[in-house]
Structures are given as structure tokens and as C-alpha cells.
Amino acid sequence: MLHLLRLLILTTLTLIALPLAAQTRPVVVELFTSQGCSSCPPADAFLGELAERPDVIALSLHVDYWDYLGWRDPFASPAMTQRQRAYAAAHGERSIYTPQMVLQGEISAIGHQKDLVNAAISRLAGEPARARVVIRPANGSMLVEIAPLGPVEPSVVHLVSYAGPQRQQIARGENRGRSLSYHNVVTNWMRLADWSGDEVELTAPVPTMARGVAVIVQEGVAGAVIGAAKYEF
């Protein structure tokens, strides 16, 4: 009887622990935004909320196709526009827009749809990661350890640097006269390595003037995110 009671207790504790462990998997949320877009400030503020969550890797990617409307976004980069176009092609979408959030490379949503985005984060966080990613500093650089947690497709390892909170006074364009806040603005996005699924240890440079870095393991350039981690300085 005592043995049976212990078994029931262990089984119950295991069932309780599994969802909690699954929640520790970070969900990558990419917000495609622009200072020239009047619909974007609510999404930018929402990303700031997500940036405070330990279960989310929140990234602000400023695109450059709004720059012709009278205000040049100093954070904008053609590379971020190209990344958004890659997602559109992968998802079968015919156009791109702001504010757009892409979650875990798979789910697209309008950036200020809080209920939809939060529900998607909860669902994605409960799915098992297929790759374990660990970032740790070492002798003036960073070591990135990646190990498979199941079958994986050939993937790309992205290294992303992002800045701390920023405040910008907008002088022209749709947001003229507004002072707007931005969070986790991507300052550099590089392809660190290709990954075939073996356990590896990679060396990465420590970025200057960054709040933190994220390592994203993704199927192809714009496929599903199978593992990710962040490290903040």
C-alpha cells in the first residue's frame, strides 16, 4: 500500500512538472515595424511588455519601406525588410505590412493583437524544443552550444544583437510630433553557421553597445524555429 501511494505521488508530481518544464522554452517573437507607420506604436509598446517576459525572446526589426514618406527611421535596415519578405514567401503571403509579428517562424499576426499573440505564445511554449541552445561568455567571446533533442532538418544558426530601450522624437511623417519608445531593436543579424543536427560548440563575437544577444536555430532562413536562447549583458 505504501509503495502504491509513493508511486501515485511520483506520477502526480511528474504530470505537474512536465507543463512547467515546457513553459521554460523561449518563444521567438519578431516584430516588423517602422517609425513612419502610425499603426505601429501600440505594437511597439506591446513588444516592450513581451521583452520583460523570461519565456519570450522579443525582437524589434525595423523595415525601410516606410522611409520615403517623409521620415527616415534611423533603426531601419534593408536586411530586416528582406527577412520579412522571406517570411511572406515561406507563408504564401502576397504582401508585407507593419506592424507584423512572426512567432517562432510559424505564426503571423497583426502586432497589436494582444489576445491572439499571447494565446499563440502559450501554445508554442508548451511544444517541445527540437534543439537545446546554451549561450555562455568565455575569454572575451561567447560560446554557443547546440544539441539535438529529436529529429531535425538542416537548419541555420542566427546570431542577433539587440539594443536596450530607446526613445525617439519623431519630427516628420505619420507619427510627427510624437515621442515614441522602442525595445530590443535589432542592431545586427548574422548567419553564424549552418547546422546539420550534430552536437556542436560555436564561438561568437561579443557585440559592442548591445543589451543582449539571441541565438536562433531555424529550419532554413525563414522556417520554423526549433531552438533559441538569449543572453543579456
Backbone hydrogen bonds, N-H to C=O, Kabsch-Sander energy under -0.5 kcal/mol:
donor,donor_aa,acceptor,acceptor_aa,energy
5,L,1,M,-2.4
6,R,2,L,-2.4
7,L,3,H,-2.2
8,L,4,L,-2.3
9,I,5,L,-2.3
10,L,6,R,-2.6
11,T,7,L,-2.4
12,T,8,L,-2.3
13,L,9,I,-2.5
14,T,10,L,-2.2
15,L,11,T,-2.2
16,I,12,T,-2.1
17,A,13,L,-2.4
18,L,14,T,-2.1
20,L,16,I,-1.0
21,A,17,A,-2.6
22,A,18,L,-2.2
23,Q,19,P,-1.6
24,T,21,A,-1.3
25,R,22,A,-1.6
27,V,55,D,-2.3
28,V,26,P,-0.5
29,V,27,V,-0.5
29,V,57,I,-2.7
30,E,28,V,-0.5
30,E,102,V,-2.6
31,L,29,V,-0.5
31,L,59,L,-2.9
32,F,30,E,-0.6
32,F,100,Q,-3.4
33,T,31,L,-0.7
33,T,61,L,-2.2
37,C,34,S,-1.3
38,S,36,G,-0.6
40,C,37,C,-1.2
43,A,40,C,-0.7
44,D,40,C,-2.6
45,A,41,P,-2.4
46,F,42,P,-2.0
47,L,43,A,-2.4
48,G,44,D,-1.5
49,E,45,A,-1.3
50,L,46,F,-2.2
51,A,47,L,-2.3
52,E,48,G,-0.5
52,E,49,E,-1.1
53,R,50,L,-1.7
56,V,53,R,-1.3
57,I,27,V,-2.7
58,A,56,V,-0.7
59,L,29,V,-2.8
60,S,184,N,-2.6
61,L,31,L,-3.3
61,L,59,L,-0.6
62,H,60,S,-0.6
63,V,33,T,-2.3
63,V,61,L,-0.6
67,D,64,D,-1.3
69,L,66,W,-1.9
70,G,67,D,-0.8
73,D,71,W,-0.7
76,A,73,D,-1.3
77,S,62,H,-1.9
80,M,77,S,-0.8
81,T,77,S,-1.5
82,Q,78,P,-2.5
83,R,79,A,-1.9
84,Q,80,M,-2.1
85,R,81,T,-2.3
86,A,82,Q,-2.1
87,Y,83,R,-1.9
88,A,84,Q,-2.3
89,A,85,R,-2.4
90,A,86,A,-2.3
91,H,87,Y,-2.5
92,G,88,A,-0.6
92,G,89,A,-0.7
93,E,88,A,-2.9
100,Q,32,F,-1.7
101,M,109,A,-3.2
102,V,30,E,-2.4
103,L,107,I,-3.1
104,Q,28,V,-3.2
104,Q,102,V,-0.6
106,E,103,L,-2.3
107,I,103,L,-2.1
109,A,101,M,-2.3
111,G,99,P,-2.3
113,Q,110,I,-2.1
114,K,112,H,-1.8
117,V,113,Q,-2.6
118,N,114,K,-3.1
119,A,115,D,-2.1
120,A,116,L,-2.2
121,I,117,V,-2.5
122,S,118,N,-2.1
123,R,119,A,-2.0
124,L,120,A,-2.8
125,A,121,I,-2.7
126,G,122,S,-0.9
126,G,123,R,-0.5
127,E,124,L,-1.4
130,R,226,I,-2.0
131,A,226,I,-1.6
132,R,147,A,-3.2
134,V,145,E,-2.3
136,R,143,L,-2.2
138,A,141,S,-2.6
141,S,138,A,-1.4
142,M,204,A,-2.5
143,L,136,R,-3.3
144,V,202,L,-3.1
145,E,134,V,-2.8
145,E,143,L,-0.6
146,I,200,V,-2.5
147,A,132,R,-1.9
149,L,130,R,-2.8
150,G,130,R,-0.6
155,S,195,W,-3.1
156,V,218,Q,-3.3
157,V,193,A,-3.3
158,H,156,V,-0.7
158,H,216,I,-3.2
159,L,190,M,-2.9
160,V,158,H,-0.5
160,V,214,A,-2.9
161,S,188,N,-2.7
162,Y,212,G,-2.3
163,A,185,V,-2.6
166,Q,182,Y,-2.7
168,Q,180,L,-2.9
170,I,168,Q,-0.6
170,I,178,R,-3.0
171,A,169,Q,-0.6
174,E,36,G,-0.6
176,R,173,G,-1.7
177,G,170,I,-2.8
178,R,175,N,-2.0
180,L,168,Q,-2.8
180,L,178,R,-0.6
182,Y,166,Q,-2.9
184,N,163,A,-0.6
186,V,60,S,-2.8
187,T,161,S,-2.3
188,N,161,S,-1.4
190,M,159,L,-2.6
192,L,157,V,-2.2
192,L,190,M,-0.9
193,A,157,V,-1.4
195,W,155,S,-3.1
200,V,146,I,-2.5
202,L,144,V,-3.1
204,A,142,M,-2.9
206,V,140,G,-0.5
211,R,162,Y,-2.3
212,G,162,Y,-1.7
213,V,231,Y,-2.6
214,A,160,V,-2.5
215,V,229,A,-2.7
216,I,158,H,-2.2
216,I,214,A,-0.5
217,V,227,G,-3.0
218,Q,156,V,-2.6
218,Q,216,I,-0.6
219,E,224,A,-2.7
220,G,154,P,-0.6
220,G,218,Q,-0.8
223,G,219,E,-0.8
225,V,104,Q,-2.3
226,I,217,V,-2.4
226,I,224,A,-0.6
227,G,217,V,-1.2
229,A,215,V,-1.8
231,Y,213,V,-2.7
233,F,211,R,-2.4
